[in-house]
């Protein structure tokens, strides 16, 4: 049985008018507070767009997908484009199957 727990961290950085949320670890129910705090920090920068950087994300479960959908809803309400970068092939496919890719640009 795998009892490994991975903490989640999210840090917001500003690059040329774009907010970048760098995420590390597993996006699951325990990521809720850190992810929403990072998103709020990103909105405070009044960015032209927000980038979700998945390069250091190990795992996303269904609750994590729901958290990303929540960020998408906030971004759409604020008219801020949301872009996902460095998704693995597996998660690109999940974003396509769930139709998240219809609403989030994937680079």
Legacy VTK file of the C-alpha trace (Angstrom):
# vtk DataFile Version 3.0
C-alpha trace
ASCII
DATASET POLYDATA
POINTS 107 float
0.000 0.000 0.000
1.332 3.405 -0.965
1.093 5.772 1.989
3.163 8.514 0.378
1.608 11.934 0.783
2.684 14.792 -1.370
2.059 18.283 -0.150
0.904 20.801 -2.705
2.464 24.209 -3.159
1.513 27.019 -5.483
3.398 30.239 -6.045
2.311 33.176 -8.179
4.833 35.094 -10.239
4.424 37.962 -12.670
6.051 37.857 -16.108
5.457 40.660 -18.603
1.876 41.357 -17.526
1.028 37.676 -17.213
0.433 35.924 -13.894
2.036 32.484 -13.680
0.895 30.044 -11.022
3.680 27.506 -10.501
2.280 24.359 -8.916
4.252 21.597 -7.210
2.946 18.233 -6.016
-0.485 16.629 -6.242
-3.636 18.551 -7.106
-6.314 16.977 -4.926
-8.690 18.129 -2.206
-5.778 19.178 -0.001
-4.627 21.620 -2.716
-7.783 23.731 -2.406
-6.504 26.471 -0.094
-3.071 26.873 -1.689
-4.481 26.864 -5.221
-7.214 29.400 -4.463
-4.766 31.638 -2.592
-2.373 31.552 -5.561
-5.246 32.361 -7.928
-6.303 35.326 -5.750
-2.689 36.544 -5.755
-2.674 36.229 -9.544
-5.878 38.257 -9.909
-4.387 41.033 -7.764
-1.740 41.541 -10.464
-4.514 42.464 -12.960
-2.871 40.242 -15.570
-3.642 40.034 -19.281
-3.838 36.264 -18.724
-3.135 33.626 -16.082
-0.899 30.657 -16.812
-1.213 27.453 -14.808
2.218 25.793 -14.877
1.849 22.009 -14.475
5.554 21.204 -15.015
6.027 20.063 -11.400
2.604 18.503 -10.847
2.839 14.782 -10.077
-0.831 13.853 -10.040
-4.319 15.325 -10.493
-7.347 13.456 -9.192
-11.023 14.165 -9.922
-11.227 16.625 -7.029
-8.182 18.390 -8.479
-9.921 18.630 -11.856
-12.907 20.158 -10.046
-10.578 22.730 -8.433
-9.224 23.653 -11.874
-12.800 23.996 -13.164
-13.433 26.362 -10.233
-10.442 28.488 -11.251
-11.722 28.494 -14.818
-15.113 29.789 -13.626
-13.429 32.605 -11.682
-11.208 33.508 -14.635
-14.126 33.551 -17.070
-16.178 35.744 -14.703
-13.230 38.178 -14.529
-12.656 37.953 -18.329
-9.105 36.720 -17.807
-7.872 34.048 -20.256
-6.498 30.912 -18.600
-3.670 28.885 -20.156
-2.268 25.517 -19.061
1.386 24.787 -19.778
3.545 21.673 -19.365
0.681 19.196 -19.098
1.751 15.591 -19.564
0.223 13.716 -22.495
-2.023 11.886 -20.027
-3.433 15.091 -18.547
-3.745 16.707 -21.995
-6.004 13.777 -22.862
-8.012 14.228 -19.652
-8.410 17.952 -20.370
-9.686 16.989 -23.834
-12.061 14.274 -22.578
-13.501 16.565 -19.894
-13.680 19.402 -22.458
-11.564 21.659 -20.242
-9.442 22.179 -23.353
-12.454 23.935 -24.939
-12.095 26.697 -22.346
-8.434 26.646 -21.297
-5.725 27.198 -23.871
-3.162 24.400 -23.689
0.437 25.114 -24.659
LINES 1 108
107 0 1 2 3 4 5 6 7 8 9 10 11 12 13 14 15 16 17 18 19 20 21 22 23 24 25 26 27 28 29 30 31 32 33 34 35 36 37 38 39 40 41 42 43 44 45 46 47 48 49 50 51 52 53 54 55 56 57 58 59 60 61 62 63 64 65 66 67 68 69 70 71 72 73 74 75 76 77 78 79 80 81 82 83 84 85 86 87 88 89 90 91 92 93 94 95 96 97 98 99 100 101 102 103 104 105 106
